[in-house]
Amino acid sequence: MFLLLEGQENGKFIKKNESDENPGLSLKEKRRRHKELKKERLEERRRKFKEEGQERKSFITKFKNWWPLSKVSGKILLIYFLTVLVGGLLLAIPGVILNSQFHWDFLTGIFTASSAFSDTGISISNAAADYSFWGQLLILIMIQIGGIGILTFKIVLLISLGKKVSINDQSVAQSERGSSQFSSTVEMIKDGFIFLTFVEIIGMVMLFFGFYFTPLTFENYNSIYKDNFSYQYVDVYHDFGGSLWAAIFHSISAVNNAGFDIISGSSLQPYNLSDNQGYLIQSVFLVQWVIGGLGYPTFHDIKQKIKARRTGQVVKWSLFTKLNFTVYLTLFLVGPLLVFLSELSQGKDSYILNYYNVTRDETFYDVILSYEYIDIGPKPVGQAFMDIFFNVTSSRNAGFTTVDINQFNAGSKLIMSVWMFIGSAPSSTAGGIRTTTFAIVILTIISIMRNRRSVVAFRKKIPEETVRRSLAVAFVGVMVIVGATAIIYIDSNKVLANRTNGDKTIIELITLICSAFGTVGLNPFTTGQMIGLGAFSKITLIFIMFIGQLGISNTLLAFIKPNNKKSYEFLEEEVVIG
């Protein structure tokens, strides 16, 4: 048997088998049959390929249906989770921990990494005493990428390398630090990154001189307090290297509203001097955390406004910036006033408005509130004002303190808890339900009271979907606080109740939970009590800090996928409400 070449079609020879069953067929018929055979083989190959593709597609579809996270918010949640996990593992490396006496476990590393990445500052360790330089550096890196935004760093890196930013990257970055306008996301992130970096550098320079020329103090405390707590402080007075590192760490921590410090176990209290020497340091911190809490869209609006003035153009403030500035300024001024009135109602019993000295011969800080105090006179008006103003505004987002938070009375703590719950602006370095959410909730209540069908702010109608989400965020936020308070109280009440009586434990616990949710870091409990918390309580706090950093909206959207099914409208029926 051999093949003969017979005829040609489209430049290709037709093969003929001499042993063909039908040798009498014409050349035209043979060509037709050859085409049919070729077509059948091609269809067979396509069918097999399609079946294999459907199997692969079926597997991918099943995986997508099984995967609980959404494409954008879910991706952010996953990135945040993996970052915290890696940070916790790194903090467990031997040599990172400085104090060999410190009780260490992996959960402690995860807790510290979560607190640093979420820019909270609540800790179950003392960063000044328990961590080496490398441990502090790792915490600082976590603070920076958590505050500026891990996706923001990716966008800035791509821009620096001259590479194109994909639509997917822009979508994720917009959800993390952008605004409602997708087209300006990249420019907005670039403006915010440059501005915050500039503020950090300026703050470093000013804080260096502040730390270098300002001595630590233990004034207004008796010898018992000095003897028991002086070892926890790192004195960088006239120490060039120490002052430089302290300036770098605290400038980044302040801008990112982290609340972490490497000076003491009691934040900035050693720099609360009656002779006003510490006011430079306090002022730098205050300005930095205010700027950090304004949000990327506001930075972008400010830049656009400045550019417009130079070119003679007219650029209006966005509704976001108007709402944000209004709420931020209102809370900034009203908060200290309310706390002052609360403390004033206590008279001589106010530890904030008066100097007190410890009289009992106790040596453990856990019971310091049960000490007997001697009133040695009212504080100067300027210092009392600064103590209230600094610490109350810090409760919005920063977490730095110049007095023990437990010196505030119960009413003041509740006011600060509400302020922590509200937090600062969306797309900022702070947490909480955010200022714009709070504004929309208030405006919704006002619109209902005035019998208006729509919610209006600055002559702009707010979309119904935005109103609906704002109400959901506020409600879920309240439920998170209530649920977390109940869980931790049940799990660790005996540990927390060591400090004072039961009724104050609830107030302090609410303060702690709101501090975690608002990523603030104000903590009414001692390091010893925080270490003694049950594992379930620590995990709950980690969860709360995670939500505070990611935001309730993104947390909810992370588990919501697009619904491709047909939606049906049901009949409407009125329900009586309270």
C-alpha positions in Angstrom: 0.0 0.0 0.0 1.3 3.4 -0.9 0.0 7.0 -1.2 -0.4 8.9 -4.4 -0.7 12.7 -4.6 -3.7 13.5 -6.6 -5.0 17.0 -7.3 -4.4 20.2 -5.3 -6.7 22.5 -3.4 -5.7 25.7 -1.7 -2.0 24.9 -2.2 -2.4 21.5 -0.4 -2.2 18.1 -2.1 -4.9 15.6 -1.5 -3.7 12.2 -0.4 -5.3 9.1 -2.0 -5.1 5.7 -0.5 -5.0 3.0 -3.3 -6.7 0.6 -1.0 -9.7 2.9 -0.7 -13.0 1.0 -0.4 -14.5 3.1 -3.2 -11.8 3.4 -5.8 -14.4 4.4 -8.4 -15.2 7.7 -6.7 -14.5 10.8 -8.7 -11.9 13.3 -7.6 -14.5 15.9 -6.7 -16.3 13.4 -4.5 -13.1 12.3 -2.8 -12.3 16.0 -2.0 -15.7 16.5 -0.6 -15.4 13.4 1.7 -12.0 14.5 2.7 -13.3 17.9 3.8 -16.1 16.3 5.8 -13.7 14.0 7.5 -11.4 16.9 8.3 -14.4 18.9 9.7 -15.5 16.0 11.8 -12.0 15.6 13.3 -11.9 19.4 14.0 -15.3 19.3 15.7 -14.2 16.4 17.8 -11.1 18.2 18.9 -13.2 21.3 19.7 -15.7 19.2 21.7 -12.9 17.6 23.8 -11.3 20.9 24.4 -14.6 22.5 25.4 -15.3 19.6 27.8 -11.9 20.0 29.4 -12.4 23.8 29.6 -15.8 23.3 31.2 -14.3 21.0 33.7 -11.6 23.6 34.5 -14.2 26.4 34.5 -16.5 24.3 36.7 -13.7 23.9 39.3 -12.9 27.7 39.2 -16.6 28.5 39.5 -17.0 26.1 42.4 -14.0 27.6 44.1 -15.3 31.1 43.6 -18.7 30.1 44.9 -17.0 28.5 48.0 -14.6 31.4 48.6 -16.4 33.6 51.1 -14.6 36.9 50.3 -15.5 39.5 47.7 -13.2 40.7 45.0 -12.2 44.1 46.4 -13.0 44.4 50.1 -12.3 40.7 50.5 -8.9 41.2 49.0 -8.1 44.0 51.4 -9.2 41.9 54.3 -7.1 39.0 53.2 -4.0 41.2 52.7 -4.5 42.8 56.2 -4.9 39.4 57.8 -1.7 38.0 56.2 0.2 41.1 57.1 -0.8 40.8 60.8 0.0 37.1 60.7 3.5 37.7 59.3 4.1 40.6 61.7 3.1 38.4 64.6 5.5 35.6 63.5 8.4 38.1 63.1 7.8 39.5 66.6 8.2 36.0 67.9 11.8 35.7 66.6 14.3 35.4 69.4 16.3 38.6 69.9 13.4 40.8 69.1 12.3 40.8 72.7 14.6 42.7 75.0 13.3 41.8 78.4 13.9 38.1 79.2 11.4 38.4 82.1 8.6 39.2 79.7 6.1 36.4 79.3 5.8 35.7 75.6 3.6 33.6 73.3 2.5 33.7 69.7 -0.9 35.3 70.7 1.1 38.2 72.2 2.9 38.7 68.9 -0.4 38.6 67.0 -1.9 41.1 69.4 1.0 43.5 69.2 1.2 43.2 65.4 -2.6 43.8 65.2 -2.4 46.8 67.4 0.6 48.3 65.4 -0.9 47.6 62.0 -4.3 48.9 63.0 -2.6 52.0 64.5 -4.3 51.3 67.8 -1.6 51.3 70.4 -3.3 49.0 72.9 -0.6 46.7 74.1 0.0 43.8 76.4 3.7 44.7 76.6 5.8 47.8 77.1 7.5 48.8 73.8 10.0 50.9 75.6 11.2 48.1 78.0 10.3 44.8 76.4 11.5 45.2 72.8 15.0 45.6 71.3 15.7 48.2 68.6 14.8 45.6 65.9 11.5 44.8 67.7 10.7 48.5 67.8 11.6 48.9 64.2 9.3 46.1 63.2 6.5 47.7 65.2 7.2 51.0 63.5 7.1 49.4 60.0 3.7 47.9 60.9 2.5 51.3 62.1 3.6 53.0 58.8 2.1 50.5 56.4 -1.1 50.2 58.4 -1.6 54.0 58.7 -0.5 55.1 55.2 -2.1 52.1 53.6 -0.4 48.9 52.3 -2.1 49.3 48.9 -1.1 52.9 48.9 2.5 51.9 49.1 2.0 49.6 46.1 0.5 52.4 44.1 3.3 54.8 45.0 5.9 52.2 44.2 4.4 51.6 40.7 4.3 55.3 40.0 7.9 55.7 41.2 9.0 52.9 38.8 7.0 54.5 36.0 4.7 51.5 35.6 1.0 51.6 34.9 -1.5 51.1 37.7 -4.0 48.5 36.8 -7.8 49.0 37.2 -7.9 46.3 39.8 -5.2 47.9 41.9 -7.0 51.3 41.6 -10.3 49.6 42.7 -8.6 48.1 45.8 -6.7 51.2 46.6 -9.9 53.3 46.3 -11.6 51.1 48.8 -8.7 51.4 51.2 -7.8 55.1 51.0 -9.6 56.6 48.0 -12.8 58.6 47.7 -16.1 58.1 45.8 -14.5 59.4 42.5 -12.6 56.5 40.9 -10.9 58.7 38.3 -8.9 60.7 40.9 -7.9 57.7 43.1 -4.2 57.5 41.9 -3.7 61.3 42.1 -5.4 61.4 45.5 -3.3 58.7 47.0 -0.1 60.3 45.6 -1.0 63.6 47.1 -1.9 62.1 50.5 1.3 60.0 50.6 3.5 63.0 49.8 1.8 65.3 52.3 1.9 62.8 55.2 5.5 62.0 54.5 6.3 65.7 54.6 4.5 66.1 57.9 6.4 63.2 59.3 9.7 64.6 58.4 8.9 68.1 59.8 7.7 66.4 63.0 10.9 64.4 63.3 13.0 67.5 63.2 10.9 69.3 65.8 10.5 66.3 68.1 14.3 65.7 68.0 14.9 69.1 69.5 12.0 68.6 72.0 13.3 65.2 73.2 17.0 66.3 73.2 16.4 69.5 75.3 13.6 68.4 77.6 14.3 66.3 80.7 12.0 63.7 82.1 10.2 64.5 85.3 8.5 62.7 88.2 7.3 65.9 89.8 4.0 65.9 91.7 4.5 62.2 92.6 5.8 60.9 95.9 8.9 58.8 96.3 6.9 55.6 96.2 5.8 56.3 92.6 9.3 57.4 91.6 11.0 54.3 93.0 8.6 51.9 91.3 8.2 53.4 87.9 11.4 55.3 87.0 12.9 52.0 85.6 10.3 51.9 83.0 11.3 55.2 81.4 13.9 55.7 78.7 15.6 59.1 79.2 16.9 60.5 75.9 17.7 63.9 77.4 21.0 65.1 75.8 21.3 61.8 74.0 21.7 62.4 70.3 21.1 58.9 69.1 18.3 58.2 71.5 16.6 61.5 70.7 16.9 60.9 67.0 15.3 57.4 67.2 12.6 58.7 69.6 11.8 61.5 67.1 11.6 59.2 64.1 9.4 56.6 66.0 7.0 59.1 67.6 6.6 61.3 64.5 5.5 58.3 62.5 3.4 57.0 65.4 1.7 60.4 65.8 0.9 61.0 62.1 -0.5 57.5 61.8 -2.5 57.9 65.1 -0.9 54.8 66.5 -0.4 55.7 70.1 2.7 53.6 70.5 5.7 55.2 72.3 9.2 54.0 73.3 9.7 56.5 76.1 7.7 54.9 79.0 5.0 52.6 80.0 2.7 55.6 80.5 2.9 57.4 77.1 3.9 61.1 77.3 3.2 61.6 81.0 6.9 62.2 81.8 6.7 65.3 79.5 3.8 66.8 81.3 5.8 69.5 83.1 4.3 72.3 85.2 7.0 74.7 83.8 5.6 74.2 80.3 8.8 72.6 79.0 7.0 69.7 77.5 4.4 71.8 75.6 6.6 71.8 72.4 6.5 68.0 72.3 2.7 68.0 73.1 2.0 70.6 70.4 3.8 68.7 67.7 2.0 65.5 68.6 -1.4 67.3 68.6 -0.9 68.9 65.2 0.4 65.6 63.6 -2.5 63.5 64.8 -5.0 66.1 63.7 -3.5 66.1 60.2 -3.4 62.3 60.1 -7.1 62.1 60.9 -8.3 64.3 58.1 -8.2 61.7 55.3 -6.7 61.5 51.8 -9.7 63.1 50.0 -9.3 66.2 52.2 -5.6 66.5 51.4 -6.5 66.3 47.7 -9.1 69.0 48.0 -6.7 71.3 49.8 -4.1 70.8 47.0 -6.7 71.4 44.3 -7.8 74.6 46.1 -4.3 75.9 46.4 -3.7 75.2 42.7 -6.9 76.9 41.7 -5.9 80.1 43.5 -2.6 80.2 41.7 -4.3 79.8 38.3 -7.3 81.9 39.1 -9.8 79.0 38.7 -12.7 78.4 41.0 -12.7 75.0 42.7 -15.4 74.1 45.3 -14.8 71.9 48.3 -16.2 68.4 48.0 -19.2 67.4 50.1 -16.9 64.9 51.8 -14.5 67.7 52.9 -17.3 69.9 54.1 -18.9 67.2 56.2 -15.5 66.0 57.5 -14.3 69.5 58.5 -17.6 70.4 60.2 -17.8 67.2 62.3 -14.1 67.2 63.1 -14.0 70.8 64.2 -17.2 70.4 66.2 -16.0 67.3 68.1 -12.6 68.9 68.5 -14.0 71.9 70.4 -17.1 70.4 72.1 -15.3 67.3 73.5 -12.9 69.2 75.8 -15.7 71.5 76.9 -17.9 68.6 78.0 -15.1 66.9 79.8 -14.2 70.2 81.6 -17.8 70.6 82.8 -17.8 66.9 83.9 -14.6 67.4 85.9 -15.8 70.8 87.2 -18.8 69.1 88.7 -16.5 67.0 90.9 -15.0 70.0 92.6 -12.0 69.1 94.7 -12.5 65.4 93.9 -11.4 66.0 90.3 -7.9 64.5 89.8 -7.6 66.5 86.6 -8.2 69.9 88.0 -6.3 69.4 91.2 -2.9 68.2 92.3 -3.0 65.1 94.5 -0.3 63.0 96.2 -0.4 59.3 97.2 -0.4 58.7 100.9 -0.7 54.9 101.2 2.4 52.8 101.3 1.4 50.7 98.3 3.8 49.7 95.6 1.7 48.1 92.9 0.1 50.2 90.2 -2.9 47.9 89.7 -4.5 49.4 92.9 -3.4 53.0 92.4 -7.0 54.2 92.2 -7.8 52.9 95.6 -5.0 55.0 97.2 -5.7 57.7 99.6 -4.9 61.1 98.2 -4.0 64.4 99.8 -5.3 67.5 98.0 -2.3 69.8 97.6 -4.2 72.5 95.6 -5.7 73.2 92.2 -3.6 73.0 89.1 -2.7 76.2 87.2 -5.4 77.1 84.7 -3.1 76.6 81.8 -1.9 73.2 82.8 -5.4 72.0 83.6 -6.6 73.3 80.2 -3.8 71.5 78.4 -4.3 68.3 80.3 -8.0 68.2 79.2 -7.5 69.6 75.7 -4.6 67.3 74.8 -6.0 64.1 76.2 -9.6 64.6 75.0 -8.6 65.5 71.5 -6.2 62.5 71.6 -9.2 60.3 72.4 -10.5 61.0 68.9 -7.9 58.9 67.2 -4.3 59.2 68.6 -4.1 57.5 72.0 -1.2 59.5 73.5 -1.8 60.7 77.0 -0.1 63.2 79.4 -2.1 62.0 82.4 -3.3 58.7 83.6 -6.7 58.2 81.9 -8.1 56.9 85.2 -7.7 60.4 86.6 -10.7 61.3 84.6 -14.1 60.7 86.3 -16.6 58.2 84.9 -18.6 60.8 83.0 -15.4 62.1 81.3 -14.5 58.5 80.3 -17.9 58.0 78.8 -17.7 61.2 76.8 -14.3 60.1 75.5 -15.6 56.7 74.7 -18.3 58.2 72.4 -15.6 60.3 70.7 -13.5 57.2 70.2 -16.5 55.4 68.8 -17.0 58.2 66.2 -13.4 58.4 65.3 -12.0 60.4 62.4 -12.4 60.7 58.7 -12.7 57.8 56.2 -9.6 57.1 54.2 -7.5 58.4 57.1 -5.1 56.8 59.5 -7.8 56.6 62.2 -10.7 54.3 63.0 -14.3 54.4 64.4 -17.5 54.7 62.4 -15.9 57.8 60.9 -17.0 61.4 60.9 -19.0 61.4 57.7 -21.0 58.4 58.9 -21.8 60.2 62.1 -22.8 63.3 60.1 -25.1 61.4 57.9 -26.8 59.6 60.8 -27.4 63.0 62.5 -28.7 64.5 59.3 -31.0 61.6 58.8 -32.5 62.1 62.2 -32.9 65.8 61.5 -34.6 65.1 58.1 -37.1 62.7 59.8 -37.8 65.4 62.5 -38.5 67.9 59.7 -40.5 65.5 57.7 -38.2 65.6 54.7 -38.1 62.7 52.2 -34.4 63.1 51.5 -31.2 63.8 53.5 -29.6 67.0 52.5 -26.2 68.5 53.4 -24.8 71.8 52.1 -27.5 71.9 49.4 -26.6 68.4 48.2 -28.8 65.4 48.4 -27.1 62.4 49.8 -27.9 59.1 47.9 -30.3 56.8 49.7 -27.9 53.9 49.4 -25.3 56.0 51.3 -27.8 56.9 54.0 -28.8 53.2 54.3 -25.2 52.1 54.6 -24.4 54.8 57.2 -27.3 53.7 59.4 -26.1 50.1 59.0 -22.5 51.0 60.0 -23.6 52.9 63.1 -25.9 50.1 64.2 -23.3 47.4 63.6 -20.8 49.5 65.4 -23.0 49.7 68.5 -23.6 46.0 68.4 -19.9 45.3 68.1 -19.2 47.4 71.2 -22.0 45.8 73.2 -21.1 42.3 72.1 -17.3 42.7 72.8 -18.0 44.3 76.2 -20.2 41.3 77.2 -17.6 38.8 75.9 -14.6 40.3 77.7 -16.5 41.0 80.9 -17.6 37.3 81.1 -14.2 36.0 80.1 -11.9 38.2 82.1 -14.0 40.0 84.8 -11.9 38.7 87.7 -8.7 40.0 86.1 -10.1 43.4 85.4 -11.9 43.7 88.7 -8.6 43.6 90.6 -8.2 47.3 89.9 -11.3 48.7 91.4 -15.0 47.8 92.1 -17.4 46.2 89.7 -19.3 49.2 88.5 -16.2 51.1 87.4 -14.9 48.0 85.7 -17.8 48.2 83.2 -17.0 51.9 82.4 -13.3 51.1 82.0 -14.1 48.1 79.8 -16.3 50.2 77.6 -13.5 52.7 77.3 -11.1 49.9 76.3 -13.5 48.5 73.7 -14.2 51.9 72.2 -10.5 52.6 72.2 -9.9 49.4 70.2 -12.7 50.0 67.8 -11.6 53.6 67.2 -8.0 52.4 66.9 -7.1 55.0 69.6 -5.1 53.1 72.2 -6.3 54.7 75.4 -6.2 51.9 78.0 -7.5 52.3 81.5 -5.9 48.9 82.5 -2.3 48.2 83.4 0.0 46.0 81.3 -0.2 43.3 84.0 -4.0 43.2 83.7 -3.8 43.1 79.9 -1.4 40.2 80.1 -3.8 38.4 82.4 -6.7 38.7 80.0 -8.1 35.4 78.8 -7.2 34.2 75.3 -10.8 34.7 74.1 -10.7 38.3 75.4 -7.4 39.0 73.5 -8.8 37.5 70.3 -11.9 39.6 70.7 -9.8 42.8 71.0 -7.8 41.7 67.9 -11.0 41.3 66.0 -12.2 44.7 67.2 -9.0 46.4 66.2 -9.2 44.7 62.8 -12.7 46.0 62.2 -11.7 49.5 63.3 -8.8 49.6 60.9 -10.6 48.1 57.9 -13.9 49.9 58.6 -17.3 48.4 59.1 -18.3 49.1 55.5 -15.3 47.2 54.1 -15.7 44.4 56.7 -19.3 43.8 55.7 -18.6 44.2 51.9 -15.7 41.7 52.3 -18.3 39.0 52.7 -20.9 40.3 50.2 -20.7 39.1 46.6 -22.6 40.4 43.6 -26.0 38.8 43.3 -26.6 37.7 39.7 -30.0 36.2 40.5 -33.1 38.0 39.5 -34.5 40.1 42.3 -38.2 40.2 43.1 -40.2 42.9 44.7 -42.6 41.8 47.4 -45.8 43.5 48.5 -45.4 46.3 51.0 -47.0 46.3 54.4 -46.7 48.9 57.2 -45.3 47.9 60.6 -45.8 49.8 63.8 -42.5 51.0 65.3 -41.5 52.7 68.6 
